[in-house]
Structures are given as structure tokens and as C-alpha cells.
Amino acid sequence: MKISYLILGSAALLATACNAEKGAGNSAAPEVTATPVAAPNNGDWSTVISKTAEGGFLMGNPNAKVKLVEFGSMTCPHCAEFEERGTKALIDNYVKKGLVSFEFRNYVRDPFDVAASLIARCGGEAGFFGLTRGLYAEQRNWVGKIQAADQATMQSLQTMPPAQQFSTIADLAGLKQFAAMRGVPRAKADACLADEAAVNQLVQMNSDAQSTYDIPGTPSFLINGKLVEQTASWDALEPKLKEALAD
């Protein structure tokens, strides 16, 4: 597996802040006057989910005028904050109307992040966004369980093969039970945590994010393929979306 650079540090690593800049919102941003785009079969664009060639999961109108991409880490507190404060408004006001498509690309910072990302992705297109939302909502809980593990347990992870390491982390954090309660059976979760191709894809996604966009931290956002700096909060990001829609 191509995971040699994902060094397992102490559980304190999970408490470190993500380093994307939040920035400030622009109260002078134009109001949205774009006409909503009808979803297929008179449906809701937020129910249209597809996996992208880059490895992310895309929600909404794939031909939307504005294409938003988030690079997010499952262990990042700032990413959880964005999910809590911004994602509902993003979906309700922009994605459902077909004006903005929203793609989430996992960015893994450590083996704990890998395990959580594998669980989120285990639900496939139908389950990805719901599992991701749940993991962020309960981030303090499952991260806290890892942080509470004794030193001997954490040291033992160092010598495990990757698949066993991710499975053990998921057990420590209660992630398998979390997934089972949301429609992902334990056997399927075990298979996802042992999926070498899925792990390699996450590592490749990290490499691509750095080589192509040099992202400063998580969460980071692209609007129509360009990195938008200092937009780690919804208050900072929404004006940029409005500006792109007005162009």
C-alpha cells in the first residue's frame, strides 16, 4: 500500500487545528438572481449523487454554473464546524436549485482520518453524504474514544499491517457500530477498511490535491477549478459563490 507517509502519531494529533484560513465574509456580495434549474423527474438536485473521476462524491447538477469542491478531513474540527454551520444553507439555497454542484474530496491527515474516510465511503453514492454528516456531527465523541485509548494500545497500532490498523482504529472509535446503525453492516465495514485499492485512492487524492492546488489546509475550496483562499467558513465562502453566480 502507498501509505508510508501516513505516520501514526500520538492521539494528540487528532486535537491539532486544521490550518486553512477562515477569512471574513463580504457583506457587499451580490444577491443571487439566477433562475433555478429543474431537477430530473421534478425531483431534488440534492438527491443526485455521483462519484467523480478525482475520487470525490458530487451532489447536485453536474452542469451547474458554479462547481464547488471541498477538500475535507474527517478529523478536522474546522471541517466539522463548516458542516454544522454551512452545509445545510449551501444545499438548501444553492445545490437543490441546480445553481451549484457540491463535490466533497476526502483529504486524509493521519491513519485515524483514513479509517473514518473508509467508513464514510463504504456507503457508496447513496450513503456517502449522510455518513459524512454523521461523522462530523459525532466527531468529538469518536475522536474522544481514540484519545482515551491507553498508550500500550496506541503503540501496538504501530506494528500492525495497514488493514488491521484501520480496523482496530475503527473498533476503538466505535465506527463500525456507527456505520451499522446507518445501514452499513459490520461485514461490509470490515471489507471497506481492508480495501487496499480504496486506501491507495485516498493517498492519491492527497497527492493530487497538493500537486495541483497546493491546498493550505482543511477545509479548502475550489470554485470552478480555482482555489479560493481564506474561505474556511460559510460566512467567507458564500459571498464567493454569489460572485461566481453573478459573473
Secondary structure, DSSP 8 states (H G I E B T S, - for coil): ---TT-----GGGGGS----------TT-----------GGG--GGG-EEE-TTS-EEES-TT-SEEEEEEE-TT-HHHHHHIIIIIHHHIIIIITTTSEEEEEEE---SHHHHHHHHHHHTTHHHHHHHHHHHHHHTHHHHHHHHHTS-HHHHHHHTTS-HHHHHHHHHHHHTHHHHHHTTT--HHHHHHHHT-HHHHHHHHHHHHHHHHHH---SSSEEEETTEEESS--SHHHHHHHHHHHHH-
